[in-house]
Each structure stands twice: as C-alpha cells, then as structure tokens.
Amino acid sequence: MKKLLFILLAAIVMPVCALAQDSNGSIVITRVDGGKTSIPRSNVEKITFDYIEVGGLEEIDLGLSVNWSPVNIDLSKESKVASSPEAYGSLIGWADTSGVKTSKEPNDYPSADRPKSLIGTPYDIAAYHLGDGWRMPTIAEFNELLTLEWERTTMNDVPGILFKGKNGNTLFLPYCGYRWGEEDKKFQVGKYGYYWSAELNPTVNTFASELNIGPDICRVANMNVVYGCSLRPVKDKVKDE
C-alpha cells in the first residue's frame, strides 16, 4: 500500500521542473472523495504526507505478540499520528485523551479512582483517537519488545533506539523527552525517551509504567501520571481462522 493522503495528478507531476519556474502554475490535488483542489505553486513551500496508508495506519510486524505503529501519537495533526518514525509527536499525560492537560495534580489523570489498566476504558489514548484496534501497549508488550536485538542510532539526525525483529522488520523510537506542566516545559528532548504503557505501577497508583530509553538506559520504569510522555500504539494480531 502506498503512504498517501492525496494523489497528485500525473499531468502536473510530470512537468514539475517547468512548473517550478512558472509562478502561475498550479498543483492539482485529487482527494479520495473525487473532488479536486487547485493551489498556485507560488503559495506552496513544501508538501508533507502524514504517515497514514490507504486503509489505515501501517502495522509493523516484529514477530512478537502484537504489531507496532511505525510512528508516535501526534494530536496536533488531523491524522492523530506523527508524519515520520523519527518525529516526536505529542507529550501527553497518562489517560489524558484531550492531550491538553497541564495540571500537576495526579487526581486529574483521569481521576482519584484510576483504573489499573486503560485497555478497554474510555481513557486509552490510542484507542480513543485511532480506533481500528489500536491501543496503548502493556508492560508485558514492552518487555517483549526488549527481548529483540536493538541499537542506539539516529534516523535523519534524530537520536533514538532501533529494534530489530528476527524477521528483518525494524521499529525506531526517538528520544522525545518529557513534559512537566505547561506545553513549553519540555525536558531531555533528543536525549531520552519516555513511552507510556496502559498500566499503573502495581504498588504506587500515582505512577504508571513506561518504557524509558536513552544513551545509558533501555528498560521499563515508572513516571508520575502528570508527566507528558510519548505514546507508540500497538495492535493485536489477527488470529488465523
């Protein structure tokens, strides 16, 4: 399947070099509903395609019990996912489906009576925004991911960790940092990554479990639910009939 949201008309794509010199030329976009939009080239700085495949978000099969999304949740985008594997995406408080809470009060995430797991609840951020079987990962699924071969590397100059499935498929998680309070209070961006699981810490219910990655760490740990962390969705594999 091709990664695209729109199809550029072939008649426009072919003479792109000539059009680049013609400020009166236009780019014609054919939408999936058959409608067309014409945009003067002089008004276009760049074209970016969200990482959505026709038919849904791509699944990466690493040979594990679940398939992984190739990109993080990004609630600033219409698609609700980041545009590339190395894009940071949103930093979201645990169980905050709105993605905008900046409160430092744990009882706001989502309340004082927190579920032990968000799976199957209205607070599963991935399921809420993506549907189609996507959900937040469990602690066990993070631990399963850690059984794979992995290496610290960069993708388009963005540092992170690349997990390598035995089947040859790979998954890249960037170091997105974390948020503490207001949206501009981001820390350790490009240095460490914190990825929420769907599950609370079994002994301290103001903390939830997360995958902590960085230059000197790659393990499941715990963060206070008020912190804004990244989210990489998973999907259960379809069982053979």
N, C-alpha and C positions, 0 to 999 in steps of 0.2 A: 504494500500500500504506500502511496505517496504522502509525504508530510506536506499538506497544503490546506489552507482555508479558502483560497480563491484560485481561480485558473486564469492566467494571463492569456489573452487571445494570441494565437500563433502569429497572426498578421502583424501584431505590434511587437512581439518579442523578436522576430526575425530581423527587422531593420533597426535594432536598438542603437547601433553605433550612429546611424544617421539622425535618429531622433534625439540623441543626446546633444546634438548641435542645433536642434530646432526648438526654440523656446515655445513655439506654437503647437508642437506635437503633444499628443495626449497618450496616457496609458489607459487602456480599457480593461476593466476587471469584470469577469463574468461570475456572478455569485452562484451558489449551489441551488438557489431557487429559480435560476434562469434570468434574473434581472441583470442589468449592466450598469456600471458606474464608470464615468469618464473623468480623469483627473489630468490637468495640464502637467507636463513633465517639469515645468518651471516651479511647480508647487511641491514637488516630491524631492525630499532629501535622501531617503532610503526606504527600502521595502523590507519588512521583517515578517516572517511567518511564525505564528505560535506553534508550539510542538504538539499539535493535535493531528492525528491521522484521520482520513475519511473513515467513518465508522467508529471513532473513539480514540482515546489515548493509547499509544503504543504500550505493549507489555514486554518486559524483558524477562525471559526465562533463563535463570541461572542454574537450573537443575535442582532447585530447592522446593519446599512445600508450597510456596506462593510465588507469584510473579511480581516484579517490582516495576514501578513507574520509572521512566528514564529521567524525569525532571521533578523539581520540588513544587509544592503548592505555592501559587502566587495570586493572592486575592485582588491585586491591583489590575489584573488582566481579565478580560471578558471570559477567556477560556478557563480561568482559575488555576492555570499552571504556568510555570516559567517557560521561557522561549527556547532554552537550551539546557543540556545537562549541567553546565558549569554556572548557570545563572542562579543567584542566591534565592530568589523568591521572597516570600513573606516570613517574618519572625512573629509567631503567634503564641499567645498564652494558652496553656493547656485547656482544652474543652471550649475555647472561645470561637464559636462558629462565625461570629461577626468579624473577627480579626482586628478589631479596633480597640479592644480594652487595653488600658494602660494602668489600671489600678494595681496597687501593691498589696492589696488585701486578698489573701488566699480564698476567703469565702466567696469571692466574686467569680471563682473558676471551678465549676459553674455556680456552686453554692456551698454552704457548710456541709451539706449531705452529698458528698461526691460519690459517684459510682466507682467501684474498684476497677472497672474496665469501661471504656467508652464504646466498645464494639456493640452494635445493636441498639445504641441510645441515640437521642437527637443531638448529642454533643460530639459525635465522631466527625471531625472537621473534614476529612477526605470524603466520607460517605455523603455528608451534607452538601458539599459543593460539586462533587463529581458524579455521584451515583454510579450506575453501571457496574456495581460490585466492588468499586474501590473503597478502601477503608484504611485506617491507621494501623501500623504494624504492632505486633505484640512483642513482649520481651523475648519470648522463645524464638520468634522470627528474626529478631536482631542477633541473638546468639547463634542461630543457624547461619546467618549471613557471615558472621565472624569465623565460621569454620572454613570458609573459602580462602584461597590464596588472595592476598591483597598487597598493594604497594602504595606508598606515598608518591604522588606525582602531580603534574599540572595539566590542565586542559585549557588551551587558549590563554595561557599565563595565569590561570586561576588555580591555586593550590587545593588539593583535596586527596581523597583516597579512592583508588580504583580497585574494585572487587572483581575477581576473575572466576567465572563459573567453569566447571570441568568440561562443559560443552562448548567452550570458547566464547560465550557471551560475556559482556562486561557491564558494570554499573559504576558510575562515577558520582561520588558525594563531595561537594565542595565545602570548604571551611567558611561557613556563613556567619559565624559569631553568634551573639545572642543580644536580646534587647532587655533593658531594665527600665520600666516605666515608659516615658514618652517615646514617640517614634524615632526621634533623633538620638536617643540614648542607646546606641549600639556599640558593643564591645567585642574585641578579638576577631573582628571581621578579617577574613583572609588568613587567620592564624589557627582557629579551632572551629569545630562544628558541633552543634547540639541538635539532635533529631528526636522529636517526641515519639514515644510509644503510646499506645492506647491505655496503658495500665498504671495505676497508682503504685507507689512504693508500698510493699506489703506491711510495713510497720509504722511509717510516718505518713499520714494521709494528706499532708500539705505538700508532699513531694511526689512527683511522677517519674517514672523511669524513662531514660533517653539514651540514645547512642552518642557517646562522646568521642570525637575523633580529632586528631591533631598531630603535630610533629613528634610527640612523645607519648601519645595515648590512642587507643582504639579499643573501647570496651563499653559495656552497658553501665551507666551510672544513674544518678538521680538529680533532678533540679526542682526547686520550688515552683509550684504551678503558676506563679505570677510572671515568671520569666517568658520572654518571647523567644521561641525556638523554631527551627525549621521543621518541615514535615515532608516526608517522602512516602507516598501511598503504596499500598500493596493490593493485590487481588488474588483471591483463592483460585487455584487452578480448576478448570472444568474437568470433572471426572468422566472417564470413558463410560459410555453406556454398557 
